[in-house]
């Protein structure tokens, strides 16, 4: 098997940034980690659903609707954002702008008090943060090729992802032992949700401080020569032409964007509903969920780093295929052995996390490795768009599987059936991915 990291048509120069510049880029994964770990998964949504929303509000459904709206908005704006950053040479600029907006959103989240009248405010912040974070990813991912070389791109991507997971572990540990548990280090009073809300301020400071190296050490790309300014409407008008030219220049990359849209939504569902699964299906408390989250980040980080190393040897597609197979086996095992109790969630859930990391890291590596030179931002804009365009799948299949489980079994609590819905998405995504060439040819203009 040929190694796509060292052969093929892609002839990129070695990075001139050096170790410090590459580390500064990778550190942003650590810097923005409060958002996916605290604000999207383990603490803020649980706080909204359990402390802010009134009983019987069906807050889980409201969170799903909010996520769907955010996904729709991102699907609309992502393609032109990537295109315009390629043209204007302002990738780092927009990464930093979105980073600072995330900081403001986390500060604003502190003011969401545990009262029903703050629920809408909290949901708006939750949805807006999702859009802003994903928008930042467009330009951040597009920078990967400029901070790596063809022989190191996989390990650098995996290293950055692993660094992010390590940050998640520390964040959850600080949240639990510094703020949430009684008699914690910082002694924040457990009144009006302050012990939880103060975590959001800590997260804002974390992101603000650790994003500084990227700002200082990673240079901006040059704007394209002879570029012409275009309006937002003109950018949308050019989108169809971009898709057609991308299909001609890099058809396998476009096919991968489509297949990854499916399985990445399944990966997103594993994380989005993981805390809900542990709480409702296996009876985990909030403290136990945070502890599990720490373990999950450790395992995911190890998986991402190891997967990045393997990626440079066997190629991105093979790593993703192997990871998806592992996820599918682990997911069905969680369902089949659910009656064994919490040990199933610990073993099966951590097995899922082990394979999520390398699947995510190698996905962005695949796109970066074979994105046509000068079109990285545009391609990653499409990468985000295709993923978000069907972001309703995980929520829909999750809810549908639970509903069918209730009808078939007659039980009230059928949360465990949601796992089957997510596995269906991963199986379909795997089948689509198998049709993609693992070493696609990129046709460069003469």
PyMOL commands that set and color helices and strands:
alter all, ss='L'
color gray80, all
select helices_A, chain A and resi 18-31+33-42+44-52+59-88+91-109+116-142+144-147+153-180+194-210+212-217+232-249+251-272+274-280+286-314+316-336+338-340+342-370+376-389+392-409+415-433
alter helices_A, ss='H'
color red, helices_A
deselect
rebuild
show_as cartoon
